[in-house]
Amino acid sequence: MRANSRIRITNGRLRQLTQASIRALEQTAEALHTEEVQAQVMPFDTGNLQNDSTFVDTEQSSKGTVSLVNATPYARRLYYHPEYEFQKDENPNAGAAWHEPWMAGGKKQKFAKNAFKEFYRREAGV
């Protein structure tokens, strides 16, 4: 028994799929940021940390990396110190380590994977 196969690679379509994956990655990071804000888990005093100083850095997205950045000098101190008494007026779920539920082993660890899958399907048209 003999079998023959032909594979035709279309470079244009490969470029489209690559661009779709980059856009999906960026959209996933934005969705994660929105998800965290809606979950009201970030410390909130004036709103600067959550609203102005947290952003998605897409500079390396073409290399498969995006970052959710908390760009205040006090963000690290708040993130790693659960012993602080966080205000709960604006964000009732505020506390330290606010990214943890979305990381590996967290309650919402599948969020990014599922979001990427959905965004990629839309962007790639598959």
TORKOL-680388 format. One record per atom (N, C-alpha, C): residue number from 1; residue in three letters; atom name; x, y negated, z. Coordinates in Angstrom, 1 decimal. Each point is the difference from the previous one (the first is absolute). Example, Ala and Ser with C-alpha at 12.3 -4.5 7.8 and 13.67 -1.06 7.14 Angstrom:
BEGIN
   k   r  a     xx     yy     zz
   1 ALA  N   13.2    5.7    7.8
   1 ALA CA   -0.9   -1.2    0.0
   1 ALA  C    0.9   -1.2    0.0
   2 SER  N   -0.4   -1.1   -0.7
   2 SER CA    0.9   -1.1    0.0
   2 SER  C   -0.8   -1.1    0.8
This chain:
BEGIN
   k   r  a     xx     yy     zz
   1 MET  N    0.8    1.2    0.0
   1 MET CA   -0.8   -1.2    0.0
   1 MET  C    0.9   -1.2    0.0
   2 ARG  N   -0.3   -1.0   -0.9
   2 ARG CA    0.7   -1.2   -0.1
   2 ARG  C   -0.9   -1.2    0.3
   3 ALA  N    0.5   -1.0    0.6
   3 ALA CA   -0.8   -1.2    0.3
   3 ALA  C    0.9   -1.2   -0.4
   4 ASN  N   -0.6   -1.0   -0.6
   4 ASN CA    0.7   -1.2   -0.4
   4 ASN  C   -0.7   -1.2    0.7
   5 SER  N    0.7   -0.9    0.4
   5 SER CA   -0.5   -1.2    0.6
   5 SER  C    0.7   -1.2   -0.6
   6 ARG  N   -0.8   -1.1   -0.1
   6 ARG CA    0.6   -1.3   -0.4
   6 ARG  C   -0.4   -1.0    1.0
   7 ILE  N    1.0   -0.8    0.3
   7 ILE CA   -0.3   -1.1    1.0
   7 ILE  C    0.4   -1.3   -0.7
   8 ARG  N   -0.9   -0.9    0.0
   8 ARG CA    0.2   -1.3   -0.7
   8 ARG  C    0.0   -1.0    1.1
   9 ILE  N    1.1   -0.7    0.2
   9 ILE CA    0.1   -1.0    1.0
   9 ILE  C   -0.1   -1.4   -0.7
  10 THR  N   -1.0   -0.7    0.5
  10 THR CA   -0.2   -1.4   -0.5
  10 THR  C    0.6   -1.0    0.9
  11 ASN  N    1.1   -0.6   -0.4
  11 ASN CA    0.7   -1.0    0.8
  11 ASN  C   -0.9   -1.1    0.4
  12 GLY  N   -0.9   -0.5   -0.8
  12 GLY CA   -0.9   -1.0    0.3
  12 GLY  C   -0.9    0.3    1.2
  13 ARG  N   -0.5    1.2   -0.1
  13 ARG CA   -0.9    0.5    1.1
  13 ARG  C    0.7    0.2    1.3
  14 LEU  N    1.3    0.5   -0.1
  14 LEU CA    0.8    0.1    1.2
  14 LEU  C    0.2   -1.4    0.7
  15 ARG  N    0.3   -1.0   -0.8
  15 ARG CA    0.2   -1.4    0.5
  15 ARG  C   -1.3   -0.4    0.6
  16 GLN  N   -1.2    0.3   -0.6
  16 GLN CA   -1.3   -0.4    0.6
  16 GLN  C   -0.2    0.6    1.4
  17 LEU  N    0.3    1.3    0.1
  17 LEU CA   -0.1    0.8    1.2
  17 LEU  C    0.9   -0.5    1.1
  18 THR  N    1.2   -0.4   -0.4
  18 THR CA    1.0   -0.5    0.9
  18 THR  C   -0.5   -1.4    0.6
  19 GLN  N   -0.5   -0.8   -0.9
  19 GLN CA   -0.5   -1.3    0.4
  19 GLN  C   -1.2    0.1    0.9
  20 ALA  N   -0.9    1.0   -0.3
  20 ALA CA   -1.1    0.3    0.8
  20 ALA  C    0.4    0.4    1.4
  21 SER  N    1.0    0.8    0.1
  21 SER CA    0.5    0.5    1.3
  21 SER  C    0.5   -1.2    0.8
  22 ILE  N    0.7   -0.9   -0.6
  22 ILE CA    0.5   -1.2    0.7
  22 ILE  C   -1.1   -0.9    0.5
  23 ARG  N   -1.0   -0.2   -0.9
  23 ARG CA   -1.2   -0.8    0.4
  23 ARG  C   -0.7    0.7    1.1
  24 ALA  N   -0.2    1.3   -0.1
  24 ALA CA   -0.7    0.7    1.1
  24 ALA  C    0.7    0.0    1.3
  25 LEU  N    1.3    0.0    0.0
  25 LEU CA    0.8   -0.1    1.2
  25 LEU  C   -0.2   -1.3    0.6
  26 GLU  N    0.1   -1.1   -0.7
  26 GLU CA   -0.2   -1.4    0.5
  26 GLU  C   -1.4   -0.1    0.6
  27 GLN  N   -1.0    0.5   -0.7
  27 GLN CA   -1.4   -0.1    0.4
  27 GLN  C   -0.2    0.8    1.3
  28 THR  N    0.7    1.2    0.1
  28 THR CA   -0.1    0.8    1.2
  28 THR  C    0.5   -0.8    1.2
  29 ALA  N    1.1   -0.7   -0.1
  29 ALA CA    0.6   -0.8    1.1
  29 ALA  C   -0.9   -1.1    0.4
  30 GLU  N   -0.6   -0.7   -1.0
  30 GLU CA   -1.0   -1.0    0.3
  30 GLU  C   -1.2    0.5    0.7
  31 ALA  N   -0.5    1.2   -0.4
  31 ALA CA   -1.1    0.7    0.6
  31 ALA  C    0.3    0.3    1.5
  32 LEU  N    1.2    0.5    0.2
  32 LEU CA    0.5    0.3    1.4
  32 LEU  C    0.0   -1.2    0.8
  33 HIS  N    0.5   -1.1   -0.5
  33 HIS CA    0.0   -1.3    0.8
  33 HIS  C   -1.5   -0.4    0.3
  34 THR  N   -0.9    0.1   -1.0
  34 THR CA   -1.4   -0.3    0.3
  34 THR  C   -0.6    0.9    1.0
  35 GLU  N    0.3    1.3   -0.1
  35 GLU CA   -0.5    1.0    1.0
  35 GLU  C    0.5   -0.3    1.4
  36 GLU  N    1.2   -0.4    0.2
  36 GLU CA    0.5   -0.4    1.3
  36 GLU  C   -0.7   -1.2    0.6
  37 VAL  N   -0.2   -1.0   -0.9
  37 VAL CA   -0.6   -1.2    0.4
  37 VAL  C   -1.5    0.3    0.4
  38 GLN  N   -0.7    0.8   -0.8
  38 GLN CA   -1.3    0.3    0.4
  38 GLN  C   -0.2    0.9    1.2
  39 ALA  N    1.1    0.8    0.3
  39 ALA CA    0.0    0.9    1.2
  39 ALA  C    0.3   -0.9    1.2
  40 GLN  N    0.4   -1.2   -0.1
  40 GLN CA    0.2   -0.9    1.1
  40 GLN  C    1.0    0.6    1.0
  41 VAL  N    1.1    0.4   -0.5
  41 VAL CA    1.1    0.7    0.8
  41 VAL  C    1.2   -0.9    0.3
  42 MET  N    0.2   -1.1   -0.8
  42 MET CA    1.1   -0.8    0.2
  42 MET  C   -0.3   -1.0    1.2
  43 PRO  N    1.1   -0.3    0.7
  43 PRO CA   -0.2   -1.1    1.0
  43 PRO  C   -0.4   -1.3   -0.6
  44 PHE  N   -0.9   -0.7    0.6
  44 PHE CA   -0.6   -1.2   -0.6
  44 PHE  C   -0.1   -1.0    1.1
  45 ASP  N    0.8   -1.1   -0.1
  45 ASP CA   -0.1   -1.1    0.8
  45 ASP  C   -0.5   -1.2   -0.8
  46 THR  N    0.9   -0.5   -0.9
  46 THR CA   -0.4   -1.0   -0.9
  46 THR  C   -0.4    0.5   -1.4
  47 GLY  N    0.3    1.3   -0.3
  47 GLY CA   -0.3    0.6   -1.3
  47 GLY  C    1.2   -0.1   -0.9
  48 ASN  N    1.1   -0.6    0.4
  48 ASN CA    1.2   -0.1   -0.8
  48 ASN  C    0.6    1.3   -0.4
  49 LEU  N    0.1    0.9    0.9
  49 LEU CA    0.6    1.3   -0.3
  49 LEU  C   -0.8    0.8   -1.0
  50 GLN  N   -1.3    0.1    0.2
  50 GLN CA   -0.9    0.7   -0.8
  50 GLN  C   -0.3   -0.6   -1.4
  51 ASN  N   -0.3   -1.3    0.1
  51 ASN CA   -0.5   -0.7   -1.3
  51 ASN  C    1.1   -0.7   -0.8
  52 ASP  N    1.0   -0.5    0.6
  52 ASP CA    1.0   -0.8   -0.8
  52 ASP  C    1.3    0.7   -0.1
  53 SER  N    0.4    0.8    1.0
  53 SER CA    1.4    0.5    0.0
  53 SER  C    0.1    1.5   -0.3
  54 THR  N   -1.1    0.6   -0.3
  54 THR CA    0.0    1.4   -0.5
  54 THR  C   -0.4    0.1   -1.4
  55 PHE  N    0.9    0.6   -0.8
  55 PHE CA   -0.2    0.0   -1.5
  55 PHE  C    0.6    1.2   -0.6
  56 VAL  N   -0.4    0.3   -1.2
  56 VAL CA    0.6    1.2   -0.7
  56 VAL  C    1.1   -0.5   -0.9
  57 ASP  N    1.2    0.5    0.2
  57 ASP CA    1.2   -0.3   -0.8
  57 ASP  C    0.0    1.0   -1.2
  58 THR  N   -0.2   -0.4   -1.2
  58 THR CA    0.0    0.8   -1.2
  58 THR  C    1.3   -0.1   -0.8
  59 GLU  N    1.0   -0.6    0.5
  59 GLU CA    1.2   -0.3   -0.7
  59 GLU  C    0.7    1.3   -0.6
  60 GLN  N   -0.2    1.1    0.7
  60 GLN CA    0.6    1.3   -0.4
  60 GLN  C   -1.0    1.0   -0.5
  61 SER  N   -1.2   -0.5   -0.4
  61 SER CA   -1.0    0.9   -0.4
  61 SER  C    0.3    0.8   -1.2
  62 SER  N    0.8   -0.5   -0.9
  62 SER CA    0.4    0.7   -1.2
  62 SER  C    0.9    1.2    0.3
  63 LYS  N    0.6    0.0    1.2
  63 LYS CA    0.8    1.1    0.5
  63 LYS  C   -0.7    0.9    0.9
  64 GLY  N   -1.3   -0.2    0.2
  64 GLY CA   -0.9    0.8    0.8
  64 GLY  C    0.0   -0.3    1.5
  65 THR  N    0.3   -1.3    0.3
  65 THR CA    0.0   -0.4    1.4
  65 THR  C   -0.7   -1.3    0.1
  66 VAL  N   -1.0    0.0    1.0
  66 VAL CA   -0.6   -1.3    0.4
  66 VAL  C    0.1    0.0    1.5
  67 SER  N   -0.1   -1.2    0.6
  67 SER CA    0.1   -0.1    1.4
  67 SER  C   -1.1   -0.9    0.6
  68 LEU  N   -0.6    0.3    1.1
  68 LEU CA   -0.9   -0.8    0.7
  68 LEU  C    0.8   -0.7    1.1
  69 VAL  N    0.2   -1.3   -0.2
  69 VAL CA    0.9   -0.8    0.8
  69 VAL  C   -0.7   -0.8    1.0
  70 ASN  N    0.5    0.0    1.3
  70 ASN CA   -0.5   -0.9    1.0
  70 ASN  C    1.2   -0.9    0.2
  71 ALA  N   -0.1   -1.2   -0.5
  71 ALA CA    1.1   -1.0   -0.1
  71 ALA  C    0.0   -1.0    1.1
  72 THR  N   -0.1    0.3    1.2
  72 THR CA    0.1   -0.9    1.1
  72 THR  C    1.1    0.5    0.9
  73 PRO  N    0.6   -0.9    0.8
  73 PRO CA    1.1    0.4    0.9
  73 PRO  C   -0.5    0.8    1.1
  74 TYR  N   -1.3   -0.1    0.4
  74 TYR CA   -0.5    0.7    1.1
  74 TYR  C   -0.7    1.3   -0.4
  75 ALA  N   -0.2    0.3   -1.2
  75 ALA CA   -0.7    1.2   -0.5
  75 ALA  C    0.6    1.3    0.6
  76 ARG  N    1.3    0.1   -0.1
  76 ARG CA    0.7    1.2    0.4
  76 ARG  C   -0.1    0.2    1.5
  77 ARG  N    0.1   -1.1    0.8
  77 ARG CA   -0.2    0.1    1.4
  77 ARG  C   -1.4    0.5    0.4
  78 LEU  N   -1.0   -0.5   -0.7
  78 LEU CA   -1.4    0.4    0.3
  78 LEU  C   -0.2    1.5   -0.4
  79 TYR  N    0.5    0.3   -1.2
  79 TYR CA   -0.2    1.4   -0.5
  79 TYR  C    0.6    1.1    0.9
  80 TYR  N    1.1   -0.3    0.6
  80 TYR CA    0.7    1.1    0.7
  80 TYR  C   -0.2   -0.1    1.5
  81 HIS  N   -0.9   -0.8    0.5
  81 HIS CA   -0.2   -0.2    1.4
  81 HIS  C   -1.5    0.2    0.4
  82 PRO  N   -0.4    1.2    0.2
  82 PRO CA   -1.4    0.3    0.3
  82 PRO  C   -0.4   -0.4    1.4
  83 GLU  N    1.0   -0.4    0.8
  83 GLU CA   -0.3   -0.4    1.4
  83 GLU  C   -0.6   -1.4    0.1
  84 TYR  N    0.2   -0.8   -1.1
  84 TYR CA   -0.6   -1.3    0.0
  84 TYR  C   -1.5    0.1    0.1
  85 GLU  N   -0.6   -1.1    0.6
  85 GLU CA   -1.5   -0.1    0.0
  85 GLU  C   -0.4   -0.8   -1.2
  86 PHE  N   -0.6    0.7   -1.0
  86 PHE CA   -0.4   -0.7   -1.2
  86 PHE  C   -1.3   -0.6    0.1
  87 GLN  N   -0.2   -1.2   -0.5
  87 GLN CA   -1.3   -0.6    0.0
  87 GLN  C   -1.0    0.8   -0.9
  88 LYS  N   -1.2    0.1    0.4
  88 LYS CA   -1.0    0.8   -0.7
  88 LYS  C   -1.1   -0.8   -0.5
  89 ASP  N    0.1   -1.3    0.1
  89 ASP CA   -1.2   -0.9   -0.3
  89 ASP  C   -0.3    0.1   -1.5
  90 GLU  N    1.1   -0.2   -0.9
  90 GLU CA   -0.2    0.0   -1.4
  90 GLU  C    0.1    1.4   -0.6
  91 ASN  N    0.9    0.7    0.5
  91 ASN CA    0.2    1.4   -0.5
  91 ASN  C   -0.1    1.0    1.1
  92 PRO  N   -1.2    0.6    0.2
  92 PRO CA   -0.2    0.9    1.2
  92 PRO  C    0.9    1.2    0.0
  93 ASN  N    0.6    0.4   -1.1
  93 ASN CA    0.9    1.2    0.0
  93 ASN  C    1.5   -0.4   -0.1
  94 ALA  N    0.3   -1.2    0.3
  94 ALA CA    1.4   -0.5    0.0
  94 ALA  C    0.9    0.7    1.0
  95 GLY  N    1.2    0.3   -0.5
  95 GLY CA    0.9    0.6    0.9
  95 GLY  C    1.4    0.2   -0.8
  96 ALA  N    0.9    0.6    0.7
  96 ALA CA    1.3    0.3   -0.6
  96 ALA  C   -0.2    1.1   -1.1
  97 ALA  N    1.1    0.2   -0.8
  97 ALA CA    0.0    1.0   -1.0
  97 ALA  C   -1.2    0.1   -0.9
  98 TRP  N   -0.4   -1.2   -0.5
  98 TRP CA   -1.3    0.0   -0.7
  98 TRP  C    0.1    0.7   -1.4
  99 HIS  N    1.1    0.3   -0.5
  99 HIS CA    0.1    0.8   -1.3
  99 HIS  C   -0.1    1.5    0.2
 100 GLU  N    0.2    0.5    1.2
 100 GLU CA    0.1    1.4    0.3
 100 GLU  C   -1.2    0.8   -0.5
 101 PRO  N   -1.2   -0.4    0.2
 101 PRO CA   -1.1    0.9   -0.5
 101 PRO  C    0.0    0.3   -1.5
 102 TRP  N    0.7   -0.8   -0.8
 102 TRP CA    0.0    0.2   -1.4
 102 TRP  C    1.3    0.8   -0.4
 103 MET  N    0.9    0.2    0.9
 103 MET CA    1.2    0.7   -0.3
 103 MET  C   -0.1    1.5    0.2
 104 ALA  N    1.0    0.8   -0.4
 104 ALA CA   -0.1    1.5    0.1
 104 ALA  C   -0.3    0.4    1.5
 105 GLY  N   -1.0    0.8    0.1
 105 GLY CA   -0.4    0.5    1.4
 105 GLY  C   -1.1   -0.9    0.6
 106 GLY  N   -0.3   -1.1   -0.6
 106 GLY CA   -1.0   -0.9    0.5
 106 GLY  C   -1.4    0.4   -0.4
 107 LYS  N   -1.0   -0.6    0.6
 107 LYS CA   -1.4    0.4   -0.3
 107 LYS  C   -0.4   -0.4   -1.4
 108 LYS  N    0.6   -1.0   -0.6
 108 LYS CA   -0.3   -0.4   -1.3
 108 LYS  C    1.1    0.2   -1.0
 109 GLN  N    0.8    1.1    0.2
 109 GLN CA    1.2    0.2   -0.8
 109 GLN  C   -0.3    0.3   -1.5
 110 LYS  N   -1.2    0.4   -0.3
 110 LYS CA   -0.4    0.3   -1.4
 110 LYS  C   -0.4   -1.2   -0.8
 111 PHE  N   -0.2   -1.2    0.7
 111 PHE CA   -0.5   -1.2   -0.6
 111 PHE  C    0.8   -0.4   -1.3
 112 ALA  N    1.3   -0.1    0.2
 112 ALA CA    0.8   -0.5   -1.1
 112 ALA  C    0.0    1.0   -1.2
 113 LYS  N    0.1    1.3    0.3
 113 LYS CA    0.0    1.0   -1.0
 113 LYS  C   -1.3    0.0   -0.8
 114 ASN  N   -1.1   -0.1    0.7
 114 ASN CA   -1.3    0.0   -0.7
 114 ASN  C   -0.2   -1.3   -0.8
 115 ALA  N    0.4   -1.1    0.6
 115 ALA CA   -0.1   -1.3   -0.7
 115 ALA  C    0.8    0.0   -1.2
 116 PHE  N    1.3    0.4    0.1
 116 PHE CA    0.9    0.1   -1.2
 116 PHE  C   -0.7    0.8   -1.1
 117 LYS  N   -0.5    1.2    0.4
 117 LYS CA   -0.6    0.9   -1.0
 117 LYS  C   -1.1   -0.7   -0.8
 118 GLU  N   -0.9   -0.7    0.8
 118 GLU CA   -1.1   -0.7   -0.6
 118 GLU  C    0.4   -1.2   -0.9
 119 PHE  N    1.0   -0.8    0.5
 119 PHE CA    0.5   -1.1   -0.8
 119 PHE  C    0.7    0.5   -1.3
 120 TYR  N    0.7    1.1    0.1
 120 TYR CA    0.8    0.5   -1.1
 120 TYR  C   -1.0    0.5   -1.1
 121 ARG  N   -1.1    0.7    0.5
 121 ARG CA   -1.0    0.5   -1.0
 121 ARG  C   -0.6   -1.2   -0.8
 122 ARG  N   -0.3   -1.0    0.8
 122 ARG CA   -0.6   -1.2   -0.7
 122 ARG  C    1.0   -0.7   -1.0
 123 GLU  N    1.2   -0.2    0.5
 123 GLU CA    1.0   -0.7   -0.8
 123 GLU  C    0.5    0.9   -1.2
 124 ALA  N    0.1    1.3    0.2
 124 ALA CA    0.5    0.8   -1.1
 124 ALA  C   -1.1    0.5   -1.0
 125 GLY  N   -1.3   -0.2    0.5
 125 GLY CA   -1.1    0.5   -0.8
 125 GLY  C   -0.1    1.5   -0.1
 126 VAL  N    0.4    0.7    1.0
 126 VAL CA   -0.1    1.5    0.0
 126 VAL  C   -1.0    0.4    1.0
